[in-house]
Amino acid sequence: MHAPPDNRLPLLESVLSAVSLGAIVLDGERRIVMWNGWMARHSARSPDEMAGQDFFAVFPELRGHRVDAAIQQALYNNFPSLLSQTLNKAPFPLFARPGVDQERLQQAVEVMPIPVPNAPRHCLIQITDVSLAVGREKLLREQAMVLRSQTFSDGLTGIANRRHFDVAMEKEHRRAKRGGLPLSLLMIDIDNFKAYNDHYGHQKGDQCLIQVSAALAAILKRPGDLMARYGGEEFAIILPETDVDQATLMADALRLRASELAIPHERSSSELRLVTVSIGIATQLSGQPVEIAALIGAADRALYQAKRSGRNRIHARLPD
């Protein structure tokens, strides 16, 4: 059943007031001829107040920008436009609670030509609140970042975990092999850590791991250097483009830094009675690539030798 012709305009206005999106109709002179209830609620400007006003007198900041171009395209070229949400996130000063909220609604804006019989062409500006969708997308991005962080970082110390180490080692090994570059690997172990845990308790043990890893990681300055928790109290450091002499200097700086923390360790076999580290170094020479397993094996054997030599030591060896 069709509404009588005389009732169509009031019915249309009622519909536009009820819908959950903004609707602004401009005439050929860019004067506002319709301003629906949604716009009134989110702008604190009533339809009666806006009727007949010049659009760019109300929104001077939009003149010369994308909304202006879209209106021109609709009125004079009969061409609809959908504004890029990436570039035009919140062009209109619209708020969830005007006068209370300071943050604009995130908006999707569409400008469409409207043919009017026996009159110049009008255009409709349709504004949709996409704040919820944008917020949901932001939350998903943040959750993805957290998940990625959890996937590649150690939950206790916050440095790279074993998985991150494996990925980085594969990448740096390929790069060193391709470019004929040296690659060094350091394996680091906290001396007498089981005795420390047994004496001071697991909570103190965890705190010791956090302190030592943070102090050693802070020494690494190059973007490509990576320190990872390899397992338990053992850490690994990848040093791209680093020969054995440079790696030895770095290892000695790391060893000294650990003892400078002055973490008491009454059950240490060292005379210092402090937490110390032993470090094994393995280096792949320039132009002489070896398998990753061989490099890790050499670093492990070097670490074992450093511990056998009395702990709080460094030892270097070339892969077999």
Contacts in CASP RR format, 6 or more apart in sequence:
PFRMAT RR
TARGET T0000
AUTHOR 0000-0000-0000
METHOD contacts of the structure
MODEL  1
MHAPPDNRLPLLESVLSAVSLGAIVLDGERRIVMWNGWMARHSARSPDEM
AGQDFFAVFPELRGHRVDAAIQQALYNNFPSLLSQTLNKAPFPLFARPGV
DQERLQQAVEVMPIPVPNAPRHCLIQITDVSLAVGREKLLREQAMVLRSQ
TFSDGLTGIANRRHFDVAMEKEHRRAKRGGLPLSLLMIDIDNFKAYNDHY
GHQKGDQCLIQVSAALAAILKRPGDLMARYGGEEFAIILPETDVDQATLM
ADALRLRASELAIPHERSSSELRLVTVSIGIATQLSGQPVEIAALIGAAD
RALYQAKRSGRNRIHARLPD
3 11 0 8 1.000
13 34 0 8 1.000
13 36 0 8 1.000
16 23 0 8 1.000
16 34 0 8 1.000
16 36 0 8 1.000
16 37 0 8 1.000
17 36 0 8 1.000
17 37 0 8 1.000
17 38 0 8 1.000
19 36 0 8 1.000
19 38 0 8 1.000
20 38 0 8 1.000
20 129 0 8 1.000
21 38 0 8 1.000
21 126 0 8 1.000
21 127 0 8 1.000
21 128 0 8 1.000
21 129 0 8 1.000
22 36 0 8 1.000
22 37 0 8 1.000
22 38 0 8 1.000
22 39 0 8 1.000
22 42 0 8 1.000
22 125 0 8 1.000
22 126 0 8 1.000
22 127 0 8 1.000
22 128 0 8 1.000
23 34 0 8 1.000
23 35 0 8 1.000
23 36 0 8 1.000
23 38 0 8 1.000
23 39 0 8 1.000
23 124 0 8 1.000
23 125 0 8 1.000
23 126 0 8 1.000
23 127 0 8 1.000
24 32 0 8 1.000
24 34 0 8 1.000
24 35 0 8 1.000
24 36 0 8 1.000
24 39 0 8 1.000
24 55 0 8 1.000
24 124 0 8 1.000
24 125 0 8 1.000
24 127 0 8 1.000
25 32 0 8 1.000
25 33 0 8 1.000
25 34 0 8 1.000
25 114 0 8 1.000
25 122 0 8 1.000
25 123 0 8 1.000
25 124 0 8 1.000
25 125 0 8 1.000
26 32 0 8 1.000
26 33 0 8 1.000
26 55 0 8 1.000
26 71 0 8 1.000
26 75 0 8 1.000
26 122 0 8 1.000
26 123 0 8 1.000
26 125 0 8 1.000
27 33 0 8 1.000
27 119 0 8 1.000
27 120 0 8 1.000
27 122 0 8 1.000
28 75 0 8 1.000
28 120 0 8 1.000
28 121 0 8 1.000
28 122 0 8 1.000
28 123 0 8 1.000
29 54 0 8 1.000
29 120 0 8 1.000
30 54 0 8 1.000
30 55 0 8 1.000
30 56 0 8 1.000
30 71 0 8 1.000
30 75 0 8 1.000
31 52 0 8 1.000
31 53 0 8 1.000
31 54 0 8 1.000
31 55 0 8 1.000
32 50 0 8 1.000
32 51 0 8 1.000
32 52 0 8 1.000
32 53 0 8 1.000
32 54 0 8 1.000
32 55 0 8 1.000
32 58 0 8 1.000
33 51 0 8 1.000
33 52 0 8 1.000
33 122 0 8 1.000
34 47 0 8 1.000
35 45 0 8 1.000
35 46 0 8 1.000
35 47 0 8 1.000
35 50 0 8 1.000
35 51 0 8 1.000
36 47 0 8 1.000
37 47 0 8 1.000
38 127 0 8 1.000
39 45 0 8 1.000
39 47 0 8 1.000
39 50 0 8 1.000
39 94 0 8 1.000
39 127 0 8 1.000
40 46 0 8 1.000
40 47 0 8 1.000
42 94 0 8 1.000
42 95 0 8 1.000
42 96 0 8 1.000
42 98 0 8 1.000
42 105 0 8 1.000
42 129 0 8 1.000
43 92 0 8 1.000
43 93 0 8 1.000
43 94 0 8 1.000
43 95 0 8 1.000
43 98 0 8 1.000
44 98 0 8 1.000
44 99 0 8 1.000
45 58 0 8 1.000
50 58 0 8 1.000
55 62 0 8 1.000
55 71 0 8 1.000
56 62 0 8 1.000
56 63 0 8 1.000
56 68 0 8 1.000
59 67 0 8 1.000
59 92 0 8 1.000
59 93 0 8 1.000
62 68 0 8 1.000
62 91 0 8 1.000
62 92 0 8 1.000
65 91 0 8 1.000
66 83 0 8 1.000
66 84 0 8 1.000
66 87 0 8 1.000
66 88 0 8 1.000
66 91 0 8 1.000
67 83 0 8 1.000
67 88 0 8 1.000
67 91 0 8 1.000
67 109 0 8 1.000
67 111 0 8 1.000
67 125 0 8 1.000
69 81 0 8 1.000
70 81 0 8 1.000
70 83 0 8 1.000
70 109 0 8 1.000
70 111 0 8 1.000
71 111 0 8 1.000
71 123 0 8 1.000
71 125 0 8 1.000
73 79 0 8 1.000
73 80 0 8 1.000
73 81 0 8 1.000
73 111 0 8 1.000
74 80 0 8 1.000
74 81 0 8 1.000
74 111 0 8 1.000
74 112 0 8 1.000
74 113 0 8 1.000
74 121 0 8 1.000
74 123 0 8 1.000
75 113 0 8 1.000
75 120 0 8 1.000
75 121 0 8 1.000
75 122 0 8 1.000
75 123 0 8 1.000
76 121 0 8 1.000
78 113 0 8 1.000
78 121 0 8 1.000
79 113 0 8 1.000
80 110 0 8 1.000
80 111 0 8 1.000
80 112 0 8 1.000
80 113 0 8 1.000
81 110 0 8 1.000
81 111 0 8 1.000
82 108 0 8 1.000
82 109 0 8 1.000
82 110 0 8 1.000
83 91 0 8 1.000
83 108 0 8 1.000
83 109 0 8 1.000
83 110 0 8 1.000
83 111 0 8 1.000
85 106 0 8 1.000
85 107 0 8 1.000
85 108 0 8 1.000
85 130 0 8 1.000
88 107 0 8 1.000
88 109 0 8 1.000
89 106 0 8 1.000
89 107 0 8 1.000
89 134 0 8 1.000
90 104 0 8 1.000
90 105 0 8 1.000
90 106 0 8 1.000
90 107 0 8 1.000
91 107 0 8 1.000
91 109 0 8 1.000
92 104 0 8 1.000
92 107 0 8 1.000
92 109 0 8 1.000
92 127 0 8 1.000
93 104 0 8 1.000
94 104 0 8 1.000
94 105 0 8 1.000
94 107 0 8 1.000
94 127 0 8 1.000
94 129 0 8 1.000
95 101 0 8 1.000
95 102 0 8 1.000
95 103 0 8 1.000
95 104 0 8 1.000
95 105 0 8 1.000
96 105 0 8 1.000
96 131 0 8 1.000
105 129 0 8 1.000
105 131 0 8 1.000
106 129 0 8 1.000
106 130 0 8 1.000
106 131 0 8 1.000
106 133 0 8 1.000
106 134 0 8 1.000
106 135 0 8 1.000
107 127 0 8 1.000
107 128 0 8 1.000
107 129 0 8 1.000
107 130 0 8 1.000
108 127 0 8 1.000
108 128 0 8 1.000
108 130 0 8 1.000
109 125 0 8 1.000
109 126 0 8 1.000
109 127 0 8 1.000
109 128 0 8 1.000
110 125 0 8 1.000
110 126 0 8 1.000
110 128 0 8 1.000
111 123 0 8 1.000
111 124 0 8 1.000
111 125 0 8 1.000
111 126 0 8 1.000
112 123 0 8 1.000
112 124 0 8 1.000
112 126 0 8 1.000
113 121 0 8 1.000
113 122 0 8 1.000
113 123 0 8 1.000
114 121 0 8 1.000
114 122 0 8 1.000
114 123 0 8 1.000
114 124 0 8 1.000
115 121 0 8 1.000
115 122 0 8 1.000
116 122 0 8 1.000
151 163 0 8 1.000
152 160 0 8 1.000
152 161 0 8 1.000
152 163 0 8 1.000
152 164 0 8 1.000
152 167 0 8 1.000
153 159 0 8 1.000
153 160 0 8 1.000
153 161 0 8 1.000
153 164 0 8 1.000
154 160 0 8 1.000
154 161 0 8 1.000
154 228 0 8 1.000
154 229 0 8 1.000
155 161 0 8 1.000
156 206 0 8 1.000
156 209 0 8 1.000
156 210 0 8 1.000
156 229 0 8 1.000
157 209 0 8 1.000
157 210 0 8 1.000
157 213 0 8 1.000
157 214 0 8 1.000
157 229 0 8 1.000
158 213 0 8 1.000
159 213 0 8 1.000
159 214 0 8 1.000
159 217 0 8 1.000
159 227 0 8 1.000
159 228 0 8 1.000
159 229 0 8 1.000
159 235 0 8 1.000
160 168 0 8 1.000
160 226 0 8 1.000
160 227 0 8 1.000
160 228 0 8 1.000
160 229 0 8 1.000
161 228 0 8 1.000
161 229 0 8 1.000
162 228 0 8 1.000
162 229 0 8 1.000
162 230 0 8 1.000
162 231 0 8 1.000
164 226 0 8 1.000
164 228 0 8 1.000
165 226 0 8 1.000
165 228 0 8 1.000
165 230 0 8 1.000
165 236 0 8 1.000
165 238 0 8 1.000
168 226 0 8 1.000
168 228 0 8 1.000
168 238 0 8 1.000
169 185 0 8 1.000
169 238 0 8 1.000
169 292 0 8 1.000
169 296 0 8 1.000
170 292 0 8 1.000
172 183 0 8 1.000
172 224 0 8 1.000
172 238 0 8 1.000
172 240 0 8 1.000
173 183 0 8 1.000
173 284 0 8 1.000
173 289 0 8 1.000
173 292 0 8 1.000
173 295 0 8 1.000
175 181 0 8 1.000
175 240 0 8 1.000
176 182 0 8 1.000
176 183 0 8 1.000
176 240 0 8 1.000
176 241 0 8 1.000
176 284 0 8 1.000
176 289 0 8 1.000
177 289 0 8 1.000
179 287 0 8 1.000
180 286 0 8 1.000
180 287 0 8 1.000
180 289 0 8 1.000
181 240 0 8 1.000
181 241 0 8 1.000
181 286 0 8 1.000
181 287 0 8 1.000
182 241 0 8 1.000
182 242 0 8 1.000
182 243 0 8 1.000
182 244 0 8 1.000
182 283 0 8 1.000
182 284 0 8 1.000
182 285 0 8 1.000
182 286 0 8 1.000
183 238 0 8 1.000
183 239 0 8 1.000
183 240 0 8 1.000
183 241 0 8 1.000
183 242 0 8 1.000
183 283 0 8 1.000
183 284 0 8 1.000
183 295 0 8 1.000
184 238 0 8 1.000
184 239 0 8 1.000
184 242 0 8 1.000
184 243 0 8 1.000
184 244 0 8 1.000
184 246 0 8 1.000
184 247 0 8 1.000
184 281 0 8 1.000
184 282 0 8 1.000
184 283 0 8 1.000
184 284 0 8 1.000
185 236 0 8 1.000
185 237 0 8 1.000
185 238 0 8 1.000
185 239 0 8 1.000
185 281 0 8 1.000
185 282 0 8 1.000
185 283 0 8 1.000
185 295 0 8 1.000
185 296 0 8 1.000
185 298 0 8 1.000
185 299 0 8 1.000
186 236 0 8 1.000
186 237 0 8 1.000
186 239 0 8 1.000
186 247 0 8 1.000
186 250 0 8 1.000
186 251 0 8 1.000
186 254 0 8 1.000
186 279 0 8 1.000
186 280 0 8 1.000
186 281 0 8 1.000
186 299 0 8 1.000
187 230 0 8 1.000
187 234 0 8 1.000
187 235 0 8 1.000
187 236 0 8 1.000
187 279 0 8 1.000
187 280 0 8 1.000
187 282 0 8 1.000
187 296 0 8 1.000
187 299 0 8 1.000
187 300 0 8 1.000
187 302 0 8 1.000
187 303 0 8 1.000
188 216 0 8 1.000
188 234 0 8 1.000
188 235 0 8 1.000
188 236 0 8 1.000
188 237 0 8 1.000
188 254 0 8 1.000
188 277 0 8 1.000
188 278 0 8 1.000
188 279 0 8 1.000
188 280 0 8 1.000
188 303 0 8 1.000
189 233 0 8 1.000
189 234 0 8 1.000
189 235 0 8 1.000
189 277 0 8 1.000
189 278 0 8 1.000
189 279 0 8 1.000
189 303 0 8 1.000
189 307 0 8 1.000
190 196 0 8 1.000
190 208 0 8 1.000
190 209 0 8 1.000
190 212 0 8 1.000
190 233 0 8 1.000
190 234 0 8 1.000
190 258 0 8 1.000
190 275 0 8 1.000
190 276 0 8 1.000
190 277 0 8 1.000
191 268 0 8 1.000
191 269 0 8 1.000
191 270 0 8 1.000
191 275 0 8 1.000
191 276 0 8 1.000
191 277 0 8 1.000
191 278 0 8 1.000
191 307 0 8 1.000
191 311 0 8 1.000
191 312 0 8 1.000
192 265 0 8 1.000
192 267 0 8 1.000
192 268 0 8 1.000
192 269 0 8 1.000
192 270 0 8 1.000
192 311 0 8 1.000
193 205 0 8 1.000
193 208 0 8 1.000
193 232 0 8 1.000
193 233 0 8 1.000
195 265 0 8 1.000
195 267 0 8 1.000
195 268 0 8 1.000
196 204 0 8 1.000
196 205 0 8 1.000
196 208 0 8 1.000
196 265 0 8 1.000
196 267 0 8 1.000
196 268 0 8 1.000
196 275 0 8 1.000
197 204 0 8 1.000
197 205 0 8 1.000
198 267 0 8 1.000
199 266 0 8 1.000
199 267 0 8 1.000
200 208 0 8 1.000
208 263 0 8 1.000
208 275 0 8 1.000
209 229 0 8 1.000
209 232 0 8 1.000
209 233 0 8 1.000
211 261 0 8 1.000
211 263 0 8 1.000
212 258 0 8 1.000
212 261 0 8 1.000
212 263 0 8 1.000
212 275 0 8 1.000
212 277 0 8 1.000
213 227 0 8 1.000
213 229 0 8 1.000
213 235 0 8 1.000
215 257 0 8 1.000
215 258 0 8 1.000
215 261 0 8 1.000
216 227 0 8 1.000
216 235 0 8 1.000
216 237 0 8 1.000
216 254 0 8 1.000
216 257 0 8 1.000
216 258 0 8 1.000
216 277 0 8 1.000
217 227 0 8 1.000
219 250 0 8 1.000
219 253 0 8 1.000
219 254 0 8 1.000
219 257 0 8 1.000
220 226 0 8 1.000
220 227 0 8 1.000
220 237 0 8 1.000
222 240 0 8 1.000
224 238 0 8 1.000
224 240 0 8 1.000
225 237 0 8 1.000
225 238 0 8 1.000
225 239 0 8 1.000
225 240 0 8 1.000
226 237 0 8 1.000
226 238 0 8 1.000
227 235 0 8 1.000
227 236 0 8 1.000
227 237 0 8 1.000
228 235 0 8 1.000
228 236 0 8 1.000
228 237 0 8 1.000
228 238 0 8 1.000
229 235 0 8 1.000
230 236 0 8 1.000
236 299 0 8 1.000
237 250 0 8 1.000
237 254 0 8 1.000
239 246 0 8 1.000
239 247 0 8 1.000
239 250 0 8 1.000
242 250 0 8 1.000
242 283 0 8 1.000
243 283 0 8 1.000
243 285 0 8 1.000
243 286 0 8 1.000
244 281 0 8 1.000
244 283 0 8 1.000
244 316 0 8 1.000
244 318 0 8 1.000
247 281 0 8 1.000
247 283 0 8 1.000
247 316 0 8 1.000
248 281 0 8 1.000
248 314 0 8 1.000
248 316 0 8 1.000
251 279 0 8 1.000
251 280 0 8 1.000
251 281 0 8 1.000
251 314 0 8 1.000
251 316 0 8 1.000
252 314 0 8 1.000
254 277 0 8 1.000
254 279 0 8 1.000
255 276 0 8 1.000
255 277 0 8 1.000
255 278 0 8 1.000
255 279 0 8 1.000
255 312 0 8 1.000
255 313 0 8 1.000
255 314 0 8 1.000
258 275 0 8 1.000
258 276 0 8 1.000
258 277 0 8 1.000
259 272 0 8 1.000
259 274 0 8 1.000
259 275 0 8 1.000
259 276 0 8 1.000
259 312 0 8 1.000
261 274 0 8 1.000
261 275 0 8 1.000
262 274 0 8 1.000
263 274 0 8 1.000
263 275 0 8 1.000
264 273 0 8 1.000
264 274 0 8 1.000
264 275 0 8 1.000
265 273 0 8 1.000
265 274 0 8 1.000
265 275 0 8 1.000
265 276 0 8 1.000
266 273 0 8 1.000
268 274 0 8 1.000
268 275 0 8 1.000
268 276 0 8 1.000
269 310 0 8 1.000
269 311 0 8 1.000
270 276 0 8 1.000
270 310 0 8 1.000
270 311 0 8 1.000
270 312 0 8 1.000
272 312 0 8 1.000
276 311 0 8 1.000
276 312 0 8 1.000
277 312 0 8 1.000
278 303 0 8 1.000
278 306 0 8 1.000
278 307 0 8 1.000
278 310 0 8 1.000
278 311 0 8 1.000
278 312 0 8 1.000
278 313 0 8 1.000
278 314 0 8 1.000
279 303 0 8 1.000
279 306 0 8 1.000
279 313 0 8 1.000
279 314 0 8 1.000
279 315 0 8 1.000
280 299 0 8 1.000
280 300 0 8 1.000
280 302 0 8 1.000
280 303 0 8 1.000
280 305 0 8 1.000
280 306 0 8 1.000
280 314 0 8 1.000
280 315 0 8 1.000
280 316 0 8 1.000
280 317 0 8 1.000
281 299 0 8 1.000
281 302 0 8 1.000
281 314 0 8 1.000
281 315 0 8 1.000
281 316 0 8 1.000
281 317 0 8 1.000
282 295 0 8 1.000
282 296 0 8 1.000
282 297 0 8 1.000
282 298 0 8 1.000
282 299 0 8 1.000
282 302 0 8 1.000
282 316 0 8 1.000
282 317 0 8 1.000
282 318 0 8 1.000
282 319 0 8 1.000
283 316 0 8 1.000
283 318 0 8 1.000
284 290 0 8 1.000
284 295 0 8 1.000
284 319 0 8 1.000
285 318 0 8 1.000
290 319 0 8 1.000
294 319 0 8 1.000
294 320 0 8 1.000
295 319 0 8 1.000
297 319 0 8 1.000
298 317 0 8 1.000
298 318 0 8 1.000
298 319 0 8 1.000
298 320 0 8 1.000
301 317 0 8 1.000
302 315 0 8 1.000
302 316 0 8 1.000
302 317 0 8 1.000
303 315 0 8 1.000
305 315 0 8 1.000
305 317 0 8 1.000
306 313 0 8 1.000
306 314 0 8 1.000
306 315 0 8 1.000
307 313 0 8 1.000
309 315 0 8 1.000
END
